[in-house]
Amino acid sequence: MIDQADVVVIGAGAFGSSTAYHLAKLGVRNVVLLDRFEPGSQTSPRAAGLTSQVRSTDTLTRLARRSVEKLEGFEAETGQPLRFTQSGALKIARRPEHVEQLEREVVRAKTLNVPLDFIGPAEAQKLCPVLEDRGILAMTYNPTDCNVEPSQVPIGYARAAEELGVTVLPNTPATGLVLGTSGVERVVTPQGEIRTEQVVDAAGAWVRVVADLMGIRVPVVPTRHQLFITEPVDGITPAMPIARVIDANVYIRHERGGLMLGGYEANPKQYDLAVLGPGFQISALDLDIDVLRDLAKSVEDQFPIFQRPDLKLAEHRGGLPTMTIDDRYILGPVPGVRGFWLLTGCCVGGLSISPGLGEALAQWIVGGTPPLDLTEIGIERFAERELPEDELRLLCREAYANHYAANGGGGWTAPSGRR
């Protein structure tokens, strides 16, 4: 058991593994990446694995665009395999306010050199043969959006990090975090203590459990997200683009010759990992296929294929992404606790942006300053008001239910200057 590290990264999902890899790539000699289970075994491999580059702000768009660049070059950079398909993506508006949203996104895309533009129904149907032109007011198309096999991202980064000298410790939970007068001093595990002055809490659904060890409250709520994959369907190929329906909060893409469908229900189930206990794993998460059937029904005019009685399911899976009240990530240092960093609030879309977020956090830790202005995803944006737990859960639920809307977070407005 190693007893000293320059940085300890807690959580070997996509966020933590990416951070550890990028720290090592920047020359940090003694990095420890630990996980309470096996690396890349919890929510990350149960993700949808799809990207969306044009986000609600310029900063988020830059991070998402950088992540696509890194996913495209993942194998060349890390030496690890990644099933990468640059199928492009459609975004569908069925309401006037969402047409306006698409117009704003096209403007942002042009400003930031992302090739997003409007597309007509005939051309969209050529790209996406299961799409029907009913009830659609407008659509956009980005040919550079991609999808990946999600399980390969955290595992690939963890293996590549190990090859760069990172010590990977599976089945090693952090059971204590010790603070000294100047900041972080030690991470306690069942196998022993690790002396360190830098800790990254990237523990996914367990991020609050870890932060609680220091008496720090992280305002996120683990929230169930589900998807299904059908058995192979005639005519479905990897060339079919991702499709998203804004008001329904539903996404569709190809997968293994069939169709994947997932989405954001109006009243998602939320969890407290401290209550579930130390042995709980995401594989034991309770799932509800009726939620997905209702989501499929909500887009039957555009995707009637999901109402076919002969369409059979090959897989039904779900994970526990962490939601924030404004549907944005949390990245950066915790004020007042020297050496304690956060990377959490994946808000369902975390796996596909993990390359850019992990790289940015590593650059910040090593260089002392962020590579770009990351104020809008710092935890300090929540500092002026500590929400009671019931209100936090309510606002996170609203943010989840409005995920594809322009500003994500449903009922919360950040204090002036913080958003």
Backbone hydrogen bonds in HBPLUS format (Angstrom, degrees):
<---DONOR---> <-ACCEPTOR-->    atom                        ^
c    i                          cat <-CA-CA->   ^        H-A-AA   ^      H-
h    n   atom  resd res      DA  || num        DHA   H-A  angle D-A-AA Bond
n    s   type  num  typ     dist DA aas  dist angle  dist       angle   num
A0195-ARG N   A0003-ASP O   2.87 MM 192  6.00 173.6  1.87 129.6 127.4     1
A0005-ALA N   A0195-ARG O   2.85 MM 190  6.20 153.8  1.92 174.1 172.9     2
A0006-ASP N   A0030-ASN O   2.73 MM  24  5.21 150.8  1.81 143.5 153.8     3
A0007-VAL N   A0030-ASN O   3.40 MM  23  6.84 154.4  2.47 147.5 151.0     4
A0032-VAL N   A0007-VAL O   2.95 MM  25  6.38 160.5  1.99 158.4 164.7     5
A0008-VAL N   A0198-GLN O   2.95 MM 190  6.36 158.2  1.99 150.8 156.4     6
A0200-VAL N   A0008-VAL O   2.87 MM 192  6.30 159.7  1.91 155.3 159.9     7
A0009-VAL N   A0032-VAL O   2.74 MM  23  6.10 169.2  1.75 170.3 173.6     8
A0034-LEU N   A0009-VAL O   2.99 MM  25  6.39 164.4  2.01 170.1 175.3     9
A0010-ILE N   A0200-VAL O   2.82 MM 190  6.00 179.1  1.82 172.7 172.6    10
A0202-ALA N   A0010-ILE O   2.88 MM 192  5.57 148.7  1.98 149.6 159.7    11
A0011-GLY N   A0034-LEU O   2.77 MM  23  5.90 170.8  1.78 169.7 171.5    12
A0040-GLY N   A0012-ALA O   2.85 MM  28  5.83 140.8  2.00 126.5 139.3    13
A0017-SER N   A0013-GLY O   2.92 MM   4  5.82 165.5  1.94 154.8 159.7    14
A0018-SER N   A0014-ALA O   3.08 MM   4  5.90 155.5  2.14 136.8 143.9    15
A0019-THR N   A0015-PHE O   3.05 MM   4  6.24 158.6  2.10 146.8 152.9    16
A0020-ALA N   A0016-GLY O   2.94 MM   4  6.18 166.0  1.96 154.6 157.8    17
A0021-TYR N   A0017-SER O   2.97 MM   4  6.10 164.1  2.00 148.2 152.8    18
A0022-HIS N   A0018-SER O   2.99 MM   4  6.15 166.0  2.01 151.3 155.1    19
A0023-LEU N   A0019-THR O   2.90 MM   4  6.08 150.1  1.99 149.9 158.4    20
A0024-ALA N   A0020-ALA O   3.07 MM   4  6.30 165.3  2.09 150.2 153.6    21
A0025-LYS N   A0021-TYR O   2.87 MM   4  6.12 153.0  1.94 147.6 156.3    22
A0026-LEU N   A0022-HIS O   3.03 MM   4  6.13 137.0  2.22 135.4 145.2    23
A0026-LEU N   A0023-LEU O   3.13 MM   3  5.18 129.0  2.41  94.7 108.1    24
A0028-VAL N   A0023-LEU O   3.09 MM   5  5.59 162.5  2.12 149.1 143.6    25
A0027-GLY N   A0024-ALA O   2.96 MM   3  5.09 157.6  2.01 105.0 111.4    26
A0167-THR N   A0031-VAL O   2.92 MM 136  6.28 163.3  1.95 165.2 163.4    27
A0033-LEU N   A0167-THR O   2.82 MM 134  6.10 164.7  1.84 156.1 160.5    28
A0169-LEU N   A0033-LEU O   2.76 MM 136  6.11 163.6  1.78 155.1 159.5    29
A0035-ASP N   A0169-LEU O   3.08 MM 134  6.44 151.5  2.17 159.8 154.8    30
A0172-THR N   A0035-ASP O   2.61 MM 137  5.41 162.3  1.64 152.8 148.5    31
A0171-ASN N   A0037-PHE O   2.93 MM 134  4.24 171.7  1.94 115.5 118.0    32
A0046-ARG N   A0043-THR O   2.86 MM   3  5.28 148.9  1.96 118.2 128.6    33
A0047-ALA N   A0044-SER O   3.17 MM   3  5.43 163.7  2.20 117.3 117.6    34
A0148-VAL N   A0049-GLY O   2.74 MM  99  5.08 153.4  1.81 146.2 155.6    35
A0051-THR N   A0146-CYS O   2.97 MM  95  5.59 149.5  2.06 175.1 169.2    36
A0061-THR N   A0057-THR O   3.06 MM   4  6.18 152.0  2.14 142.5 150.8    37
A0062-ARG N   A0058-ASP O   2.88 MM   4  6.14 157.0  1.94 152.7 158.4    38
A0063-LEU N   A0059-THR O   3.02 MM   4  6.33 159.3  2.06 151.6 157.0    39
A0064-ALA N   A0060-LEU O   2.92 MM   4  6.10 155.8  1.98 144.8 151.7    40
A0065-ARG N   A0061-THR O   2.83 MM   4  5.98 158.8  1.88 151.0 157.0    41
A0066-ARG N   A0062-ARG O   2.93 MM   4  6.07 159.9  1.97 146.3 151.9    42
A0067-SER N   A0063-LEU O   3.00 MM   4  6.16 147.8  2.11 138.6 147.5    43
A0068-VAL N   A0064-ALA O   3.09 MM   4  6.41 150.4  2.18 145.7 152.3    44
A0069-GLU N   A0065-ARG O   3.11 MM   4  6.45 158.8  2.15 148.9 154.5    45
A0070-LYS N   A0066-ARG O   2.98 MM   4  6.29 153.5  2.05 146.6 153.9    46
A0071-LEU N   A0067-SER O   2.83 MM   4  6.07 148.3  1.93 146.8 156.0    47
A0072-GLU N   A0068-VAL O   2.90 MM   4  6.06 158.2  1.95 149.9 155.5    48
A0073-GLY N   A0069-GLU O   3.15 MM   4  6.42 144.1  2.29 138.3 147.4    49
A0074-PHE N   A0071-LEU O   3.20 MM   3  4.76 166.5  2.22 101.7 103.2    50
A0077-GLU N   A0073-GLY O   2.90 MM   4  6.02 156.0  1.95 157.6 165.1    51
A0078-THR N   A0074-PHE O   2.85 MM   4  5.86 174.5  1.85 160.2 162.1    52
A0079-GLY N   A0075-GLU O   2.79 MM   4  4.89 143.5  1.92 128.9 138.8    53
A0149-GLU N   A0083-ARG O   3.08 MM  66  5.42 135.0  2.29 140.9 150.0    54
A0085-THR N   A0147-ASN O   2.92 MM  62  5.40 160.8  1.95 167.1 171.6    55
A0147-ASN N   A0085-THR O   2.88 MM  62  5.40 150.1  1.97 145.3 155.0    56
A0088-GLY N   A0145-ASP O   2.86 MM  57  4.42 149.8  1.95 147.0 141.9    57
A0242-ILE N   A0088-GLY O   3.03 MM 154  6.38 157.5  2.08 148.9 142.6    58
A0089-ALA N   A0142-ASN O   2.89 MM  53  5.31 139.7  2.05 131.4 144.3    59
A0142-ASN N   A0089-ALA O   2.94 MM  53  5.31 154.3  2.00 146.7 155.2    60
A0090-LEU N   A0242-ILE O   2.66 MM 152  5.99 164.4  1.68 155.5 158.8    61
A0244-ARG N   A0090-LEU O   3.01 MM 154  6.26 141.0  2.17 132.6 144.1    62
A0091-LYS N   A0140-THR O   3.03 MM  49  5.25 147.6  2.14 136.9 140.6    63
A0140-THR N   A0091-LYS O   3.02 MM  49  5.25 148.5  2.12 138.9 148.9    64
A0092-ILE N   A0244-ARG O   2.75 MM 152  5.95 161.2  1.78 162.5 169.2    65
A0246-ILE N   A0092-ILE O   3.06 MM 154  6.11 167.5  2.07 165.1 166.9    66
A0093-ALA N   A0138-ALA O   2.90 MM  45  5.29 173.5  1.91 162.6 160.9    67
A0137-LEU N   A0093-ALA O   2.88 MM  44  5.72 162.7  1.91 158.2 162.9    68
A0138-ALA N   A0093-ALA O   3.41 MM  45  5.29 153.1  2.49 138.8 139.2    69
A0098-HIS N   A0095-ARG O   2.98 MM   3  5.37 135.6  2.19 108.1 120.7    70
A0099-VAL N   A0095-ARG O   3.15 MM   4  6.58 134.1  2.37 145.8 159.0    71
A0099-VAL N   A0096-PRO O   3.05 MM   3  5.07 132.1  2.29  97.3 110.7    72
A0100-GLU N   A0096-PRO O   3.17 MM   4  6.57 155.2  2.23 151.3 157.0    73
A0101-GLN N   A0097-GLU O   3.13 MM   4  6.38 142.5  2.28 128.6 138.8    74
A0102-LEU N   A0098-HIS O   2.99 MM   4  6.19 156.5  2.05 138.6 143.8    75
A0103-GLU N   A0099-VAL O   2.98 MM   4  6.31 151.8  2.06 146.8 154.8    76
A0104-ARG N   A0100-GLU O   3.07 MM   4  6.38 155.3  2.13 147.8 153.3    77
A0105-GLU N   A0101-GLN O   2.96 MM   4  6.26 154.0  2.03 149.4 157.3    78
A0106-VAL N   A0102-LEU O   2.94 MM   4  6.19 151.6  2.02 150.3 157.1    79
A0107-VAL N   A0103-GLU O   3.16 MM   4  6.44 155.8  2.22 144.7 150.7    80
A0108-ARG N   A0104-ARG O   2.96 MM   4  6.28 163.8  1.99 151.5 155.6    81
A0109-ALA N   A0105-GLU O   2.85 MM   4  6.01 158.8  1.90 146.5 152.8    82
A0110-LYS N   A0106-VAL O   3.03 MM   4  6.25 158.8  2.08 148.2 152.6    83
A0111-THR N   A0107-VAL O   3.09 MM   4  6.35 152.9  2.17 147.6 155.2    84
A0112-LEU N   A0108-ARG O   3.02 MM   4  6.27 146.4  2.14 149.4 158.3    85
A0114-VAL N   A0109-ALA O   2.82 MM   5  4.67 173.9  1.82 138.8 140.4    86
A0116-LEU N   A0114-VAL O   2.77 MM   2  5.75 138.2  1.94 111.2  97.8    87
A0117-ASP N   A0141-TYR O   3.26 MM  24  5.71 154.8  2.32 137.6 143.6    88
A0141-TYR N   A0117-ASP O   2.79 MM  24  5.71 150.6  1.88 159.4 167.1    89
A0119-ILE N   A0139-MET O   3.03 MM  20  5.72 152.6  2.11 135.6 137.2    90
A0124-ALA N   A0120-GLY O   3.00 MM   4  6.16 158.0  2.05 152.4 159.5    91
A0125-GLN N   A0121-PRO O   2.88 MM   4  6.05 153.1  1.96 150.8 157.1    92
A0126-LYS N   A0122-ALA O   3.19 MM   4  6.48 141.4  2.35 139.7 149.4    93
A0127-LEU N   A0123-GLU O   3.23 MM   4  6.57 150.3  2.32 144.2 151.4    94
A0128-CYS N   A0124-ALA O   2.82 MM   4  6.00 152.1  1.89 146.9 156.0    95
A0131-LEU N   A0128-CYS O   3.09 MM   3  5.70 167.7  2.10 125.9 128.4    96
A0132-GLU N   A0302-GLN O   2.79 MM 170  4.64 148.2  1.89 132.4 139.8    97
A0134-ARG N   A0132-GLU O   3.00 MM   2  5.76 132.0  2.24 104.8  90.8    98
A0152-GLN N   A0149-GLU O   3.16 MM   3  5.90 148.4  2.27 120.8 128.4    99
A0153-VAL N   A0150-PRO O   3.22 MM   3  5.71 154.5  2.29 113.5 120.0   100
A0156-GLY N   A0152-GLN O   2.89 MM   4  5.45 144.9  2.02 124.3 135.0   101
A0157-TYR N   A0153-VAL O   2.99 MM   4  6.15 165.5  2.01 153.3 156.9   102
A0158-ALA N   A0154-PRO O   2.90 MM   4  6.03 159.4  1.95 147.0 153.2   103
A0159-ARG N   A0155-ILE O   2.95 MM   4  6.11 163.2  1.98 149.7 154.0   104
A0160-ALA N   A0156-GLY O   2.91 MM   4  6.03 160.9  1.95 148.0 154.1   105
A0161-ALA N   A0157-TYR O   2.79 MM   4  5.88 151.3  1.87 145.3 153.6   106
A0162-GLU N   A0158-ALA O   2.98 MM   4  6.19 154.8  2.04 143.6 150.1   107
A0163-GLU N   A0159-ARG O   3.04 MM   4  6.35 151.0  2.12 145.0 152.5   108
A0164-LEU N   A0160-ALA O   3.19 MM   4  6.47 129.2  2.46 134.6 147.4   109
A0164-LEU N   A0161-ALA O   2.97 MM   3  5.07 134.5  2.19  97.9 111.2   110
A0166-VAL N   A0161-ALA O   2.98 MM   5  5.33 161.7  2.01 142.0 136.0   111
A0165-GLY N   A0162-GLU O   2.98 MM   3  5.09 159.8  2.02 106.5 111.3   112
A0175-THR N   A0188-VAL O   2.76 MM  13  5.53 150.2  1.84 147.4 155.3   113
A0176-GLY N   A0188-VAL O   3.28 MM  12  4.57 136.2  2.48 130.1 123.4   114
A0188-VAL N   A0176-GLY O   2.71 MM  12  4.57 179.8  1.71 140.7 140.6   115
A0178-VAL N   A0186-ARG O   2.84 MM   8  4.99 169.3  1.86 146.1 149.8   116
A0185-GLU N   A0178-VAL O   2.83 MM   7  5.58 154.1  1.89 171.4 163.4   117
A0186-ARG N   A0178-VAL O   3.31 MM   8  4.99 159.2  2.35 130.3 133.4   118
A0180-GLY N   A0183-GLY O   2.68 MM   3  5.22 175.1  1.68 160.9 160.1   119
A0183-GLY N   A0180-GLY O   3.41 MM   3  5.22 153.0  2.49  95.3 102.8   120
A0184-VAL N   A0338-ARG O   3.05 MM 154  6.35 162.8  2.08 168.9 168.6   121
A0196-THR N   A0185-GLU O   2.90 MM  11  5.37 166.0  1.91 131.5 136.3   122
A0187-VAL N   A0194-ILE O   2.90 MM   7  5.16 154.5  1.96 141.2 149.3   123
A0194-ILE N   A0187-VAL O   2.83 MM   7  5.16 158.0  1.87 150.2 157.7   124
A0189-THR N   A0192-GLY O   2.95 MM   3  5.22 144.1  2.08 133.9 145.3   125
A0192-GLY N   A0189-THR O   3.08 MM   3  5.22 161.4  2.12 108.2 114.1   126
A0199-VAL N   A0339-GLY O   2.76 MM 140  6.07 163.3  1.79 176.5 176.7   127
A0341-TRP N   A0199-VAL O   2.82 MM 142  6.08 166.5  1.84 165.9 169.4   128
A0201-ASP N   A0341-TRP O   2.83 MM 140  6.12 172.9  1.84 153.5 152.6   129
A0343-LEU N   A0201-ASP O   3.20 MM 142  6.31 155.9  2.26 147.2 141.0   130
A0206-TRP N   A0203-ALA O   2.93 MM   3  5.08 150.2  2.02 136.6 130.9   131
A0207-VAL N   A0204-GLY O   2.98 MM   3  5.29 160.3  2.02 122.5 122.0   132
A0209-VAL N   A0206-TRP O   3.02 MM   3  5.11 116.6  2.44  99.1 115.2   133
A0210-VAL N   A0206-TRP O   3.08 MM   4  6.43 155.4  2.15 158.6 164.7   134
A0211-ALA N   A0207-VAL O   2.98 MM   4  6.21 170.3  1.99 149.0 152.0   135
A0212-ASP N   A0208-ARG O   2.81 MM   4  5.81 151.1  1.89 145.9 153.3   136
A0213-LEU N   A0210-VAL O   2.98 MM   3  5.47 147.3  2.09 110.6 120.1   137
A0214-MET N   A0211-ALA O   2.93 MM   3  5.57 157.6  1.99 117.0 123.9   138
A0216-ILE N   A0211-ALA O   3.10 MM   5  5.19 164.0  2.13 137.3 132.9   139
A0215-GLY N   A0212-ASP O   2.93 MM   3  4.61 157.1  1.98  98.1 105.4   140
A0220-VAL N   A0218-VAL O   2.84 MM   2  5.82 134.9  2.04 111.7  97.4   141
A0221-VAL N   A0323-MET O   2.98 MM 102  5.23 146.5  2.10 136.7 147.4   142
A0323-MET N   A0221-VAL O   3.00 MM 102  5.23 167.7  2.01 127.8 130.9   143
A0271-TYR N   A0222-PRO O   2.96 MM  49  5.50 156.2  2.02 156.3 157.7   144
A0223-THR N   A0321-PRO O   2.85 MM  98  5.69 166.6  1.86 167.1 168.8   145
A0224-ARG N   A0269-LYS O   2.89 MM  45  5.59 168.6  1.91 170.4 173.4   146
A0225-HIS N   A0319-GLY O   3.08 MM  94  5.58 154.1  2.15 146.9 150.9   147
A0319-GLY N   A0225-HIS O   2.97 MM  94  5.58 148.0  2.08 151.9 160.7   148
A0227-LEU N   A0317-ARG O   2.98 MM  90  5.73 152.7  2.06 165.1 166.8   149
A0317-ARG N   A0227-LEU O   3.02 MM  90  5.73 160.2  2.06 159.8 166.2   150
A0228-PHE N   A0261-LEU O   2.90 MM  33  5.54 155.4  1.96 149.7 156.7   151
A0261-LEU N   A0228-PHE O   2.93 MM  33  5.54 155.5  1.99 153.7 160.7   152
A0229-ILE N   A0315-GLU O   2.83 MM  86  5.10 155.6  1.89 148.0 151.1   153
A0314-ALA N   A0229-ILE O   2.72 MM  85  5.64 161.8  1.75 146.8 153.2   154
A0315-GLU N   A0229-ILE O   3.09 MM  86  5.10 152.4  2.17 146.8 145.8   155
A0230-THR N   A0259-LEU O   2.87 MM  29  5.30 155.9  1.93 141.4 148.9   156
A0231-GLU N   A0312-LYS O   2.79 MM  81  5.71 156.9  1.84 154.6 154.1   157
A0233-VAL N   A0257-GLY O   2.84 MM  24  6.23 157.4  1.89 149.6 143.2   158
A0236-ILE N   A0233-VAL O   3.19 MM   3  5.78 163.5  2.21 139.5 139.6   159
A0240-MET N   A0237-THR O   3.09 MM   3  5.87 171.1  2.10 125.0 127.7   160
A0243-ALA N   A0252-ILE O   2.82 MM   9  5.15 156.2  1.88 152.9 157.1   161
A0252-ILE N   A0243-ALA O   2.81 MM   9  5.15 144.9  1.93 149.2 158.6   162
A0245-VAL N   A0250-VAL O   2.94 MM   5  5.44 159.9  1.98 156.9 163.1   163
A0249-ASN N   A0245-VAL O   2.93 MM   4  5.82 125.2  2.24 147.5 162.0   164
A0249-ASN N   A0246-ILE O   3.11 MM   3  5.19 141.6  2.26 100.7 111.9   165
A0264-TYR N   A0249-ASN O   2.94 MM  15  5.41 148.6  2.04 149.2 159.3   166
A0251-TYR N   A0262-GLY O   2.91 MM  11  5.52 166.9  1.93 150.3 152.8   167
A0262-GLY N   A0251-TYR O   3.12 MM  11  5.52 160.3  2.16 149.1 153.6   168
A0253-ARG N   A0260-MET O   3.11 MM   7  5.23 149.3  2.21 134.8 141.0   169
A0260-MET N   A0253-ARG O   2.67 MM   7  5.23 174.2  1.68 167.0 167.6   170
A0255-GLU N   A0258-GLY O   3.00 MM   3  5.23 143.1  2.14 127.6 127.1   171
A0258-GLY N   A0255-GLU O   2.82 MM   3  5.23 161.4  1.86 122.9 126.4   172
A0275-VAL N   A0272-ASP O   3.08 MM   3  5.49 133.1  2.31 106.8 118.3   173
A0276-LEU N   A0272-ASP O   3.21 MM   4  6.58 149.0  2.32 144.7 153.8   174
A0280-PHE N   A0277-GLY O   3.34 MM   3  5.87 165.1  2.36 116.1 120.4   175
A0284-ALA N   A0281-GLN O   2.93 MM   3  5.71 162.9  1.96 121.9 127.4   176
A0285-LEU N   A0282-ILE O   2.95 MM   3  5.16 166.5  1.97 115.7 118.1   177
A0291-VAL N   A0288-ASP O   3.21 MM   3  5.85 146.5  2.33 114.4 121.5   178
A0292-LEU N   A0289-ILE O   3.06 MM   3  5.33 119.5  2.45 102.8 116.3   179
A0293-ARG N   A0289-ILE O   3.00 MM   4  6.36 152.3  2.08 149.9 158.7   180
A0294-ASP N   A0290-ASP O   2.97 MM   4  6.14 155.5  2.03 146.8 152.1   181
A0295-LEU N   A0291-VAL O   3.10 MM   4  6.40 152.1  2.18 141.1 148.9   182
A0296-ALA N   A0292-LEU O   2.86 MM   4  6.08 158.2  1.90 149.4 155.2   183
A0297-LYS N   A0293-ARG O   2.94 MM   4  6.16 150.5  2.03 142.7 150.9   184
A0298-SER N   A0294-ASP O   3.05 MM   4  6.30 140.0  2.22 140.3 150.5   185
A0298-SER N   A0295-LEU O   3.13 MM   3  5.07 124.4  2.45  92.4 106.6   186
A0299-VAL N   A0296-ALA O   3.22 MM   3  5.56 154.6  2.29 106.0 113.2   187
A0300-GLU N   A0297-LYS O   3.27 MM   3  5.09 161.5  2.31 111.5 108.8   188
A0302-GLN N   A0299-VAL O   3.14 MM   3  5.53 126.3  2.44 106.9 119.1   189
A0303-PHE N   A0299-VAL O   2.75 MM   4  5.81 158.9  1.80 159.9 167.3   190
A0306-PHE N   A0303-PHE O   3.38 MM   3  6.44 165.6  2.40 127.8 128.1   191
A0307-GLN N   A0304-PRO O   2.88 MM   3  5.54 166.4  1.90 124.2 128.4   192
A0308-ARG N   A0305-ILE O   3.16 MM   3  5.48 166.0  2.18 111.9 115.4   193
A0311-LEU N   A0308-ARG O   3.21 MM   3  5.52 166.8  2.23 112.7 116.0   194
A0347-CYS N   A0322-THR O   2.80 MM  25  5.58 160.7  1.83 161.6 158.0   195
A0327-ASP N   A0324-THR O   3.33 MM   3  5.14 166.3  2.35 100.0 103.6   196
A0330-ILE N   A0344-THR O   2.89 MM  14  5.21 161.0  1.92 141.4 137.3   197
A0344-THR N   A0330-ILE O   2.92 MM  14  5.21 160.5  1.96 149.7 156.2   198
A0331-LEU N   A0377-ILE O   2.74 MM  46  5.79 158.4  1.79 155.9 161.3   199
A0332-GLY N   A0342-LEU O   3.01 MM  10  5.45 147.5  2.12 154.4 151.8   200
A0342-LEU N   A0332-GLY O   2.82 MM  10  5.45 160.6  1.85 150.0 155.2   201
A0334-VAL N   A0340-PHE O   2.91 MM   6  5.85 151.5  1.99 172.4 165.7   202
A0337-VAL N   A0334-VAL O   3.20 MM   3  5.81 159.6  2.24 142.6 141.9   203
A0340-PHE N   A0337-VAL O   3.21 MM   3  5.88 153.1  2.29 147.2 143.0   204
A0353-ILE N   A0350-GLY O   3.15 MM   3  5.36 138.7  2.33 103.6 115.1   205
A0354-SER N   A0350-GLY O   2.94 MM   4  5.83 110.5  2.43 147.9 165.1   206
A0354-SER N   A0351-LEU O   3.27 MM   3  5.14 158.5  2.32  99.7 106.1   207
A0357-LEU N   A0353-ILE O   3.04 MM   4  6.27 166.1  2.06 159.0 163.5   208
A0358-GLY N   A0354-SER O   2.90 MM   4  5.68 164.8  1.92 144.8 149.9   209
A0359-GLU N   A0355-PRO O   3.12 MM   4  6.10 154.3  2.19 137.4 144.8   210
A0360-ALA N   A0356-GLY O   2.97 MM   4  6.09 159.9  2.01 142.9 148.6   211
A0361-LEU N   A0357-LEU O   2.94 MM   4  6.13 163.4  1.96 153.5 157.5   212
A0362-ALA N   A0358-GLY O   3.02 MM   4  6.11 161.9  2.05 144.6 150.0   213
A0363-GLN N   A0359-GLU O   2.97 MM   4  6.18 159.1  2.01 150.3 156.0   214
A0364-TRP N   A0360-ALA O   3.02 MM   4  6.23 149.0  2.12 143.1 151.5   215
A0365-ILE N   A0361-LEU O   2.92 MM   4  6.21 164.1  1.95 156.7 160.1   216
A0366-VAL N   A0362-ALA O   2.97 MM   4  6.12 167.5  1.99 153.5 156.9   217
A0367-GLY N   A0363-GLN O   2.78 MM   4  5.63 159.6  1.83 142.2 149.4   218
A0368-GLY N   A0364-TRP O   2.78 MM   4  5.21 141.5  1.93 136.7 143.9   219
A0377-ILE N   A0374-LEU O   3.04 MM   3  5.66 160.0  2.08 118.2 124.5   220
A0378-GLY N   A0375-THR O   3.10 MM   3  5.12 169.7  2.11 111.2 112.4   221
A0381-ARG N   A0378-GLY O   3.32 MM   3  6.11 169.6  2.33 118.2 121.0   222
A0382-PHE N   A0379-ILE O   3.10 MM   3  5.93 169.6  2.11 124.5 127.8   223
A0383-ALA N   A0380-GLU O   3.02 MM   3  4.94 167.9  2.03 110.4 113.4   224
A0385-ARG N   A0382-PHE O   3.44 MM   3  6.18 162.3  2.48 116.4 121.0   225
A0391-GLU N   A0388-PRO O   3.08 MM   3  5.41 120.7  2.45 105.5 119.8   226
A0392-LEU N   A0388-PRO O   2.90 MM   4  6.15 161.5  1.94 160.3 166.6   227
A0393-ARG N   A0389-GLU O   2.96 MM   4  6.15 162.7  1.99 151.3 155.2   228
A0394-LEU N   A0390-ASP O   3.07 MM   4  6.22 153.9  2.14 137.6 144.8   229
A0395-LEU N   A0391-GLU O   2.95 MM   4  6.17 168.2  1.97 156.6 158.3   230
A0396-CYS N   A0392-LEU O   2.95 MM   4  6.09 155.9  2.01 149.7 156.9   231
A0397-ARG N   A0393-ARG O   2.92 MM   4  6.02 149.8  2.01 142.9 151.2   232
A0398-GLU N   A0394-LEU O   3.00 MM   4  6.32 151.8  2.08 145.2 152.9   233
A0399-ALA N   A0395-LEU O   2.92 MM   4  6.15 155.2  1.99 144.0 150.9   234
A0400-TYR N   A0396-CYS O   2.98 MM   4  6.18 158.0  2.03 145.6 151.1   235
A0401-ALA N   A0397-ARG O   3.00 MM   4  6.20 163.4  2.03 148.6 152.9   236
A0402-ASN N   A0398-GLU O   3.10 MM   4  6.23 125.7  2.41 140.1 152.6   237
A0402-ASN N   A0399-ALA O   3.31 MM   3  5.27 143.2  2.46  95.4 105.6   238
A0403-HIS N   A0400-TYR O   3.26 MM   3  5.13 148.0  2.37 118.7 113.6   239
A0405-ALA N   A0402-ASN O   3.02 MM   3  5.41 153.0  2.10 113.0 121.6   240
A0408-GLY N   A0405-ALA O   3.28 MM   3  5.34 153.9  2.35 104.3 112.0   241
A0409-GLY N   A0407-ASN O   2.66 MM   2  5.86 109.7  2.16 124.3 107.9   242
A0418-ARG N   A0415-PRO O   2.99 MM   3  5.63 152.6  2.07 147.7 147.1   243
